[in-house]
Amino acid sequence: MQELENKKAALELLQNETNEKLQDYKQQISILQKQINDYNKPALSPHEFDNIHEAVEKAVENYSFSDCDNYEVDFSLDYDGRVQLETIDLQDTYQLVEMIVDKVSNLFKEVDCPERDDSQLNTQTVAEKII
């Protein structure tokens, strides 16, 4: 009986170790899959992502939509006693902007912003400094 319990405990220990390795492998596979997916995507800096976000936001702000469910409306009565739509305003445009930006962002991979190279700022040669 003791021998069977020892074998069972050993197998459970092996199973736990294997599960930990499995999780580690799954994580490594996930990281590699993201790198594979991002490999052929054009790279954009955070500043370029901000520019895309701003462009989409401006486009949405200047666009007229026609879906009645997403609007706040004010009605009035005209001179003939008919109900008319006085004003209509689109609500929650930030959600639309975020959806568009997320879709655009999925087309690109984000890279770190390159360091500024100040070595090109001083192009004066040693001979020019002496003169």
DRENPALUM-231031 format. One record per atom (N, C-alpha, C, CB): atom name; residue in three letters; chain; x, y, z; residue number from 1. Coordinates in steps of 0.05 Angstrom, whole numbers, plus 5000, padded with zeros to 4 digits. Atoms other than C-alpha are relative to their C-alpha. Glycine has a CB too. Layout:
<nodes>
> site,code,unit,east,north,up,pos
> CA,ALA,A,X,Y,Z,NUM;
...
</nodes>
This chain:
<nodes>
> site,code,unit,east,north,up,pos
> N,MET,A,5017,4976,5000,1;
> CA,MET,A,5000,5000,5000,1;
> C,MET,A,5017,5025,5000,1;
> CB,MET,A,4981,5000,5024,1;
> N,GLN,A,4982,4977,4998,2;
> CA,GLN,A,5056,5048,5019,2;
> C,GLN,A,5015,5005,4973,2;
> CB,GLN,A,5021,4996,5023,2;
> N,GLU,A,4986,4998,5025,3;
> CA,GLU,A,5092,5033,4954,3;
> C,GLU,A,4983,5013,4979,3;
> CB,GLU,A,5009,4972,4991,3;
> N,LEU,A,5019,4988,5019,4;
> CA,LEU,A,5030,5050,4913,4;
> C,LEU,A,4997,5030,5005,4;
> CB,LEU,A,4973,4986,5001,4;
> N,GLU,A,5003,4972,4993,5;
> CA,GLU,A,5022,5116,4951,5;
> C,GLU,A,5025,5016,4992,5;
> CB,GLU,A,4994,5003,5030,5;
> N,ASN,A,4975,4987,5008,6;
> CA,ASN,A,5095,5133,4938,6;
> C,ASN,A,5001,5004,4970,6;
> CB,ASN,A,5025,4983,5010,6;
> N,LYS,A,5001,4998,5029,7;
> CA,LYS,A,5087,5118,4864,7;
> C,LYS,A,4981,5022,4991,7;
> CB,LYS,A,4993,4973,4987,7;
> N,LYS,A,5021,4980,5006,8;
> CA,LYS,A,5024,5161,4863,8;
> C,LYS,A,5012,5028,5005,8;
> CB,LYS,A,4975,4995,5016,8;
> N,ALA,A,4989,4974,4993,9;
> CA,ALA,A,5060,5218,4898,9;
> C,ALA,A,5022,5008,4980,9;
> CB,ALA,A,5012,5000,5029,9;
> N,ALA,A,4979,4994,5020,10;
> CA,ALA,A,5119,5213,4850,10;
> C,ALA,A,4988,5008,4973,10;
> CB,ALA,A,5018,4975,4996,10;
> N,LEU,A,5014,4992,5025,11;
> CA,LEU,A,5072,5215,4790,11;
> C,LEU,A,4987,5027,5002,11;
> CB,LEU,A,4980,4978,4993,11;
> N,GLU,A,5012,4973,4997,12;
> CA,GLU,A,5035,5275,4818,12;
> C,GLU,A,5022,5022,4999,12;
> CB,GLU,A,4985,5001,5027,12;
> N,LEU,A,4978,4981,5001,13;
> CA,LEU,A,5102,5310,4828,13;
> C,LEU,A,5009,5004,4971,13;
> CB,LEU,A,5023,4990,5018,13;
> N,LEU,A,4992,4999,5028,14;
> CA,LEU,A,5122,5294,4756,14;
> C,LEU,A,4979,5016,4984,14;
> CB,LEU,A,5003,4972,4988,14;
> N,GLN,A,5021,4986,5014,15;
> CA,GLN,A,5054,5319,4732,15;
> C,GLN,A,5002,5030,5006,15;
> CB,GLN,A,4972,4989,5009,15;
> N,ASN,A,4998,4972,4994,16;
> CA,ASN,A,5062,5385,4769,16;
> C,ASN,A,5024,5013,4986,16;
> CB,ASN,A,5003,5004,5031,16;
> N,GLU,A,4977,4989,5014,17;
> CA,GLU,A,5132,5395,4741,17;
> C,GLU,A,4995,5002,4970,17;
> CB,GLU,A,5025,4981,5005,17;
> N,THR,A,5006,4999,5028,18;
> CA,THR,A,5107,5378,4672,18;
> C,THR,A,4980,5022,4993,18;
> CB,THR,A,4988,4973,4991,18;
> N,ASN,A,5019,4979,5004,19;
> CA,ASN,A,5049,5426,4679,19;
> C,ASN,A,5014,5027,5001,19;
> CB,ASN,A,4978,5000,5021,19;
> N,GLU,A,4984,4975,4998,20;
> CA,GLU,A,5098,5482,4699,20;
> C,GLU,A,5015,5004,4974,20;
> CB,GLU,A,5018,5000,5024,20;
> N,LYS,A,4985,4998,5025,21;
> CA,LYS,A,5141,5466,4638,21;
> C,LYS,A,4981,5006,4977,21;
> CB,LYS,A,5015,4974,4995,21;
> N,LEU,A,5019,4995,5021,22;
> CA,LEU,A,5079,5464,4595,22;
> C,LEU,A,4991,5029,4999,22;
> CB,LEU,A,4975,4982,5004,22;
> N,GLN,A,5007,4972,4999,23;
> CA,GLN,A,5058,5533,4618,23;
> C,GLN,A,5022,5018,4990,23;
> CB,GLN,A,4993,5008,5029,23;
> N,ASP,A,4977,4985,5010,24;
> CA,ASP,A,5128,5559,4605,24;
> C,ASP,A,5002,4998,4970,24;
> CB,ASP,A,5026,4990,5014,24;
> N,TYR,A,4999,5004,5029,25;
> CA,TYR,A,5128,5529,4535,25;
> C,TYR,A,4977,5015,4986,25;
> CB,TYR,A,4998,4970,4993,25;
> N,LYS,A,5022,4986,5012,26;
> CA,LYS,A,5059,5558,4521,26;
> C,LYS,A,5006,5030,4999,26;
> CB,LYS,A,4974,4995,5016,26;
> N,GLN,A,4993,4972,4999,27;
> CA,GLN,A,5084,5627,4542,27;
> C,GLN,A,5021,5006,4979,27;
> CB,GLN,A,5010,5008,5028,27;
> N,GLN,A,4979,4996,5021,28;
> CA,GLN,A,5146,5620,4498,28;
> C,GLN,A,4988,4999,4972,28;
> CB,GLN,A,5022,4979,5003,28;
> N,ILE,A,5013,5002,5026,29;
> CA,ILE,A,5103,5598,4440,29;
> C,ILE,A,4983,5025,4994,29;
> CB,ILE,A,4981,4975,4999,29;
> N,SER,A,5016,4975,5004,30;
> CA,SER,A,5057,5658,4450,30;
> C,SER,A,5017,5023,4993,30;
> CB,SER,A,4984,5006,5026,30;
> N,ILE,A,4981,4978,5006,31;
> CA,ILE,A,5116,5706,4450,31;
> C,ILE,A,5010,4997,4971,31;
> CB,ILE,A,5023,5000,5020,31;
> N,LEU,A,4989,5005,5027,32;
> CA,LEU,A,5145,5674,4387,32;
> C,LEU,A,4978,5004,4979,32;
> CB,LEU,A,5011,4972,4998,32;
> N,GLN,A,5021,4996,5019,33;
> CA,GLN,A,5077,5674,4353,33;
> C,GLN,A,4995,5030,4995,33;
> CB,GLN,A,4974,4987,5010,33;
> N,LYS,A,5003,4971,5003,34;
> CA,LYS,A,5070,5749,4366,34;
> C,LYS,A,5022,5012,4983,34;
> CB,LYS,A,4999,5014,5028,34;
> N,GLN,A,4978,4991,5016,35;
> CA,GLN,A,5139,5760,4338,35;
> C,GLN,A,4997,4992,4970,35;
> CB,GLN,A,5027,4989,5011,35;
> N,ILE,A,5005,5009,5028,36;
> CA,ILE,A,5121,5720,4276,36;
> C,ILE,A,4978,5017,4987,36;
> CB,ILE,A,4991,4970,5000,36;
> N,ASN,A,5022,4983,5010,37;
> CA,ASN,A,5056,5759,4268,37;
> C,ASN,A,5009,5028,4994,37;
> CB,ASN,A,4977,5000,5019,37;
> N,ASP,A,4990,4973,5003,38;
> CA,ASP,A,5093,5825,4275,38;
> C,ASP,A,5023,5003,4980,38;
> CB,ASP,A,5009,5011,5027,38;
> N,TYR,A,4975,5000,5016,39;
> CA,TYR,A,5152,5806,4230,39;
> C,TYR,A,4997,5017,4975,39;
> CB,TYR,A,5007,4972,4992,39;
> N,ASN,A,5003,4986,5025,40;
> CA,ASN,A,5125,5834,4165,40;
> C,ASN,A,4983,5026,5003,40;
> CB,ASN,A,4987,4983,4979,40;
> N,LYS,A,5015,4975,4996,41;
> CA,LYS,A,5086,5892,4196,41;
> C,LYS,A,5018,5024,4999,41;
> CB,LYS,A,4984,4999,5026,41;
> N,PRO,A,4983,4975,4999,42;
> CA,PRO,A,5112,5962,4184,42;
> C,PRO,A,5002,5009,5029,42;
> CB,PRO,A,4988,5023,4982,42;
> N,ALA,A,4995,4991,4972,43;
> CA,ALA,A,5142,5990,4248,43;
> C,ALA,A,4994,5030,5002,43;
> CB,ALA,A,5029,4994,5008,43;
> N,LEU,A,5006,4972,4994,44;
> CA,LEU,A,5116,6055,4278,44;
> C,LEU,A,5010,5006,5028,44;
> CB,LEU,A,4970,5005,4997,44;
> N,SER,A,4992,4991,4974,45;
> CA,SER,A,5143,6095,4335,45;
> C,SER,A,4975,5009,5016,45;
> CB,SER,A,5020,5024,4998,45;
> N,PRO,A,5023,4990,4985,46;
> CA,PRO,A,5097,6117,4392,46;
> C,PRO,A,4990,5027,4990,46;
> CB,PRO,A,5007,5003,5030,46;
> N,HIS,A,5008,4974,5011,47;
> CA,HIS,A,5097,6187,4361,47;
> C,HIS,A,4983,4996,4975,47;
> CB,HIS,A,5025,5017,4994,47;
> N,GLU,A,5015,5005,5024,48;
> CA,GLU,A,5073,6159,4295,48;
> C,GLU,A,4972,4988,5006,48;
> CB,GLU,A,5015,4980,4981,48;
> N,PHE,A,5026,5010,4991,49;
> CA,PHE,A,5018,6120,4331,49;
> C,PHE,A,4982,5023,5010,49;
> CB,PHE,A,5004,4980,5023,49;
> N,ASP,A,5015,4977,4991,50;
> CA,ASP,A,4997,6186,4364,50;
> C,ASP,A,4990,5016,4976,50;
> CB,ASP,A,5018,5018,5018,50;
> N,ASN,A,5008,4986,5024,51;
> CA,ASN,A,4995,6219,4295,51;
> C,ASN,A,4976,4986,4987,51;
> CB,ASN,A,5023,5002,4980,51;
> N,ILE,A,5023,5015,5011,52;
> CA,ILE,A,4949,6164,4269,52;
> C,ILE,A,4975,5004,5016,52;
> CB,ILE,A,5007,4970,4998,52;
> N,HIS,A,5023,4996,4982,53;
> CA,HIS,A,4905,6171,4330,53;
> C,HIS,A,4988,5027,4996,53;
> CB,HIS,A,5009,4996,5029,53;
> N,GLU,A,5010,4972,5004,54;
> CA,GLU,A,4900,6246,4320,54;
> C,GLU,A,4986,5003,4973,54;
> CB,GLU,A,5024,5020,5002,54;
> N,ALA,A,5012,4998,5027,55;
> CA,ALA,A,4885,6239,4246,55;
> C,ALA,A,4972,4987,4999,55;
> CB,ALA,A,5018,4987,4979,55;
> N,VAL,A,5026,5014,5000,56;
> CA,VAL,A,4829,6189,4258,56;
> C,VAL,A,4981,5016,5017,56;
> CB,VAL,A,5003,4972,5012,56;
> N,GLU,A,5017,4984,4983,57;
> CA,GLU,A,4802,6232,4314,57;
> C,GLU,A,4989,5024,4986,57;
> CB,GLU,A,5015,5008,5026,57;
> N,LYS,A,5009,4977,5015,58;
> CA,LYS,A,4799,6293,4270,58;
> C,LYS,A,4981,4992,4978,58;
> CB,LYS,A,5025,5014,4987,58;
> N,ALA,A,5019,5009,5021,59;
> CA,ALA,A,4766,6253,4214,59;
> C,ALA,A,4973,4994,5011,59;
> CB,ALA,A,5012,4975,4986,59;
> N,VAL,A,5026,5006,4988,60;
> CA,VAL,A,4712,6228,4261,60;
> C,VAL,A,4986,5025,5009,60;
> CB,VAL,A,5005,4981,5024,60;
> N,GLU,A,5013,4975,4991,61;
> CA,GLU,A,4700,6297,4290,61;
> C,GLU,A,4987,5015,4977,61;
> CB,GLU,A,5021,5018,5014,61;
> N,ASN,A,5010,4985,5023,62;
> CA,ASN,A,4688,6325,4220,62;
> C,ASN,A,4980,4983,4983,62;
> CB,ASN,A,5023,5009,4983,62;
> N,TYR,A,5017,5017,5016,63;
> CA,TYR,A,4645,6267,4195,63;
> C,TYR,A,4971,5001,5011,63;
> CB,TYR,A,5010,4971,5000,63;
> N,SER,A,5029,5000,4992,64;
> CA,SER,A,4568,6267,4196,64;
> C,SER,A,4989,4971,4998,64;
> CB,SER,A,4984,5019,4982,64;
> N,PHE,A,5010,5027,5000,65;
> CA,PHE,A,4537,6201,4216,65;
> C,PHE,A,4969,5000,4998,65;
> CB,PHE,A,5008,4985,5026,65;
> N,SER,A,5029,5001,5003,66;
> CA,SER,A,4465,6177,4205,66;
> C,SER,A,4987,4978,5015,66;
> CB,SER,A,4994,4998,4971,66;
> N,ASP,A,5012,5021,4984,67;
> CA,ASP,A,4452,6122,4256,67;
> C,ASP,A,4985,5012,5023,67;
> CB,ASP,A,5021,4979,5010,67;
> N,CYS,A,5017,4987,4980,68;
> CA,CYS,A,4394,6145,4299,68;
> C,CYS,A,5003,4989,5029,68;
> CB,CYS,A,4971,4998,4993,68;
> N,ASP,A,4997,5011,4974,69;
> CA,ASP,A,4408,6098,4357,69;
> C,ASP,A,5023,5012,5016,69;
> CB,ASP,A,5004,4970,4997,69;
> N,ASN,A,4977,4989,4987,70;
> CA,ASN,A,4473,6132,4374,70;
> C,ASN,A,4999,5030,5004,70;
> CB,ASN,A,5025,4993,4985,70;
> N,TYR,A,5002,4971,4999,71;
> CA,TYR,A,4446,6203,4378,71;
> C,TYR,A,4982,5009,5022,71;
> CB,TYR,A,4989,5010,4973,71;
> N,GLU,A,5018,4985,4982,72;
> CA,GLU,A,4416,6251,4427,72;
> C,GLU,A,4984,5019,4982,72;
> CB,GLU,A,5015,5015,5023,72;
> N,VAL,A,5017,4984,5018,73;
> CA,VAL,A,4357,6285,4393,73;
> C,VAL,A,4982,5018,5015,73;
> CB,VAL,A,4984,4981,4981,73;
> N,ASP,A,5020,4981,4989,74;
> CA,ASP,A,4312,6344,4407,74;
> C,ASP,A,4979,5004,4978,74;
> CB,ASP,A,5014,5028,5007,74;
> N,PHE,A,5022,4997,5019,75;
> CA,PHE,A,4244,6348,4375,75;
> C,PHE,A,4985,5027,5006,75;
> CB,PHE,A,4980,4976,5003,75;
> N,SER,A,5016,4975,4997,76;
> CA,SER,A,4199,6409,4364,76;
> C,SER,A,4976,4997,4982,76;
> CB,SER,A,5016,5025,4994,76;
> N,LEU,A,5024,4999,5017,77;
> CA,LEU,A,4132,6426,4333,77;
> C,LEU,A,5004,5023,4980,77;
> CB,LEU,A,4974,5004,5017,77;
> N,ASP,A,4998,4978,5020,78;
> CA,ASP,A,4132,6465,4268,78;
> C,ASP,A,4973,5015,4999,78;
> CB,ASP,A,5007,4989,4972,78;
> N,TYR,A,5024,4983,5002,79;
> CA,TYR,A,4079,6517,4247,79;
> C,TYR,A,4975,4984,4993,79;
> CB,TYR,A,5005,5021,4980,79;
> N,ASP,A,5023,5016,5008,80;
> CA,ASP,A,4034,6463,4219,80;
> C,ASP,A,4992,4980,5022,80;
> CB,ASP,A,5005,4986,4974,80;
> N,GLY,A,5006,5019,4979,81;
> CA,GLY,A,4034,6424,4285,81;
> C,GLY,A,5013,4973,4996,81;
> CB,GLY,A,4971,4997,5003,81;
> N,ARG,A,4986,5025,5005,82;
> CA,ARG,A,4080,6370,4258,82;
> C,ARG,A,5025,4999,5018,82;
> CB,ARG,A,5007,4997,4970,82;
> N,VAL,A,4975,5004,4985,83;
> CA,VAL,A,4136,6341,4300,83;
> C,VAL,A,5024,5000,4981,83;
> CB,VAL,A,4999,4973,5017,83;
> N,GLN,A,4976,5000,5016,84;
> CA,GLN,A,4204,6356,4272,84;
> C,GLN,A,5025,4996,5017,84;
> CB,GLN,A,5003,5026,4983,84;
> N,LEU,A,4975,5003,4985,85;
> CA,LEU,A,4274,6339,4292,85;
> C,LEU,A,5015,5026,5000,85;
> CB,LEU,A,5018,4977,4987,85;
> N,GLU,A,4987,4974,4997,86;
> CA,GLU,A,4306,6402,4318,86;
> C,GLU,A,5031,4997,4999,86;
> CB,GLU,A,4992,5013,5027,86;
> N,THR,A,4971,5004,5000,87;
> CA,THR,A,4377,6378,4334,87;
> C,THR,A,5006,4970,5004,87;
> CB,THR,A,5014,5017,5022,87;
> N,ILE,A,4991,5027,4996,88;
> CA,ILE,A,4415,6313,4333,88;
> C,ILE,A,5030,5000,5005,88;
> CB,ILE,A,4993,4981,4975,88;
> N,ASP,A,4972,5000,4993,89;
> CA,ASP,A,4482,6300,4367,89;
> C,ASP,A,5010,4972,5005,89;
> CB,ASP,A,5005,5017,5026,89;
> N,LEU,A,4988,5026,4997,90;
> CA,LEU,A,4527,6239,4363,90;
> C,LEU,A,5012,4998,5028,90;
> CB,LEU,A,5021,4994,4979,90;
> N,GLN,A,4990,5004,4973,91;
> CA,GLN,A,4543,6212,4432,91;
> C,GLN,A,5023,4980,5000,91;
> CB,GLN,A,4978,4990,5019,91;
> N,ASP,A,4978,5020,4996,92;
> CA,ASP,A,4607,6175,4455,92;
> C,ASP,A,5017,4996,4975,92;
> CB,ASP,A,4988,4974,5009,92;
> N,THR,A,4982,5003,5023,93;
> CA,THR,A,4651,6190,4395,93;
> C,THR,A,5026,4987,5007,93;
> CB,THR,A,5005,5027,4986,93;
> N,TYR,A,4974,5012,4992,94;
> CA,TYR,A,4711,6167,4436,94;
> C,TYR,A,5000,4970,4996,94;
> CB,TYR,A,5006,5006,5030,94;
> N,GLN,A,5001,5029,5004,95;
> CA,GLN,A,4687,6095,4430,95;
> C,GLN,A,5006,4994,4970,95;
> CB,GLN,A,4973,4989,5008,95;
> N,LEU,A,4995,5003,5029,96;
> CA,LEU,A,4686,6101,4354,96;
> C,LEU,A,5029,5005,4993,96;
> CB,LEU,A,4982,5018,4984,96;
> N,VAL,A,4972,4994,5004,97;
> CA,VAL,A,4755,6133,4354,97;
> C,VAL,A,5017,4977,5009,97;
> CB,VAL,A,5008,5026,5014,97;
> N,GLU,A,4984,5022,4989,98;
> CA,GLU,A,4783,6077,4398,98;
> C,GLU,A,4998,4975,4983,98;
> CB,GLU,A,4992,4994,5029,98;
> N,MET,A,5003,5023,5017,99;
> CA,MET,A,4754,6024,4353,99;
> C,MET,A,5016,5002,4975,99;
> CB,MET,A,4970,4995,4994,99;
> N,ILE,A,4985,4995,5025,100;
> CA,ILE,A,4784,6055,4291,100;
> C,ILE,A,5030,4998,5005,100;
> CB,ILE,A,4993,5027,4988,100;
> N,VAL,A,4972,5001,4994,101;
> CA,VAL,A,4852,6065,4324,101;
> C,VAL,A,5009,4972,5006,101;
> CB,VAL,A,5006,5019,5024,101;
> N,ASP,A,4992,5028,4994,102;
> CA,ASP,A,4853,5994,4350,102;
> C,ASP,A,5003,4984,4974,102;
> CB,ASP,A,4979,4987,5018,102;
> N,LYS,A,4999,5014,5025,103;
> CA,LYS,A,4839,5968,4280,103;
> C,LYS,A,5025,5008,4984,103;
> CB,LYS,A,4975,5005,4983,103;
> N,VAL,A,4976,4991,5014,104;
> CA,VAL,A,4894,6012,4250,104;
> C,VAL,A,5025,4990,5014,104;
> CB,VAL,A,5000,5031,4999,104;
> N,SER,A,4977,5009,4985,105;
> CA,SER,A,4942,5994,4306,105;
> C,SER,A,5007,4971,4995,105;
> CB,SER,A,4996,5004,5030,105;
> N,ASN,A,4996,5028,5006,106;
> CA,ASN,A,4933,5920,4290,106;
> C,ASN,A,5015,4996,4974,106;
> CB,ASN,A,4974,4985,5000,106;
> N,LEU,A,4986,5002,5025,107;
> CA,LEU,A,4963,5934,4222,107;
> C,LEU,A,5030,5004,5003,107;
> CB,LEU,A,4989,5019,4980,107;
> N,PHE,A,4972,4992,4996,108;
> CA,PHE,A,5029,5956,4252,108;
> C,PHE,A,5011,4987,5025,108;
> CB,PHE,A,5003,5030,5001,108;
> N,LYS,A,4988,5007,4975,109;
> CA,LYS,A,5078,5936,4305,109;
> C,LYS,A,5013,5025,5011,109;
> CB,LYS,A,5021,4977,4997,109;
> N,GLU,A,4989,4976,4987,110;
> CA,GLU,A,5103,5988,4355,110;
> C,GLU,A,5029,4994,5007,110;
> CB,GLU,A,4983,5008,5024,110;
> N,VAL,A,4972,5002,4993,111;
> CA,VAL,A,5177,5999,4363,111;
> C,VAL,A,5008,5022,5020,111;
> CB,VAL,A,5018,5001,4975,111;
> N,ASP,A,4990,4979,4982,112;
> CA,ASP,A,5217,6038,4414,112;
> C,ASP,A,5009,5024,4984,112;
> CB,ASP,A,5022,4989,5018,112;
> N,CYS,A,4992,4975,5013,113;
> CA,CYS,A,5230,6110,4397,113;
> C,CYS,A,5031,5000,4999,113;
> CB,CYS,A,4989,5025,5015,113;
> N,PRO,A,4970,4999,5001,114;
> CA,PRO,A,5302,6117,4371,114;
> C,PRO,A,5011,5022,5016,114;
> CB,PRO,A,5009,5002,4971,114;
> N,GLU,A,4987,4979,4984,115;
> CA,GLU,A,5350,6155,4414,115;
> C,GLU,A,5009,5022,4982,115;
> CB,GLU,A,5025,4988,5015,115;
> N,ARG,A,4992,4977,5016,116;
> CA,ARG,A,5367,6225,4391,116;
> C,ARG,A,5031,5000,4998,116;
> CB,ARG,A,4990,5026,5013,116;
> N,ASP,A,4971,5001,5006,117;
> CA,ASP,A,5436,6228,4359,117;
> C,ASP,A,5009,5029,4998,117;
> CB,ASP,A,5007,4984,4975,117;
> N,ASP,A,4991,4973,5000,118;
> CA,ASP,A,5467,6295,4379,118;
> C,ASP,A,5027,5004,4987,118;
> CB,ASP,A,5001,5010,5029,118;
> N,SER,A,4973,4998,5012,119;
> CA,SER,A,5533,6279,4345,119;
> C,SER,A,4999,5015,4974,119;
> CB,SER,A,5012,4972,4995,119;
> N,GLN,A,5002,4986,5026,120;
> CA,GLN,A,5507,6310,4280,120;
> C,GLN,A,4995,5029,5004,120;
> CB,GLN,A,4978,4988,4984,120;
> N,LEU,A,5006,4972,4995,121;
> CA,LEU,A,5490,6376,4313,121;
> C,LEU,A,5025,5018,4996,121;
> CB,LEU,A,4989,5004,5028,121;
> N,ASN,A,4975,4984,5003,122;
> CA,ASN,A,5563,6401,4314,122;
> C,ASN,A,5016,4989,4977,122;
> CB,ASN,A,5016,5000,5026,122;
> N,THR,A,4987,5010,5024,123;
> CA,THR,A,5589,6391,4243,123;
> C,THR,A,5026,5016,4994,123;
> CB,THR,A,4981,5002,4977,123;
> N,GLN,A,4975,4984,5003,124;
> CA,GLN,A,5647,6440,4252,124;
> C,GLN,A,5024,4982,5002,124;
> CB,GLN,A,5001,5023,5020,124;
> N,THR,A,4976,5017,4999,125;
> CA,THR,A,5713,6407,4236,125;
> C,THR,A,5021,5012,5019,125;
> CB,THR,A,5012,4997,4972,125;
> N,VAL,A,4978,4992,4982,126;
> CA,VAL,A,5776,6411,4279,126;
> C,VAL,A,5015,5024,4987,126;
> CB,VAL,A,5019,4977,5006,126;
> N,ALA,A,4986,4978,5014,127;
> CA,ALA,A,5809,6456,4226,127;
> C,ALA,A,4984,5026,5003,127;
> CB,ALA,A,5005,4993,4971,127;
> N,GLU,A,5017,4976,4998,128;
> CA,GLU,A,5750,6505,4229,128;
> C,GLU,A,5002,5011,5028,128;
> CB,GLU,A,4971,4994,4992,128;
> N,LYS,A,4999,4991,4972,129;
> CA,LYS,A,5755,6508,4305,129;
> C,LYS,A,5027,5015,5005,129;
> CB,LYS,A,4998,4977,5019,129;
> N,ILE,A,4973,4988,4996,130;
> CA,ILE,A,5830,6526,4302,130;
> C,ILE,A,5000,5028,4986,130;
> CB,ILE,A,5022,4982,4988,130;
> N,ILE,A,5000,4975,5015,131;
> CA,ILE,A,5819,6581,4250,131;
> C,ILE,A,4982,5019,5014,131;
> CB,ILE,A,4992,4997,4971,131;
</nodes>
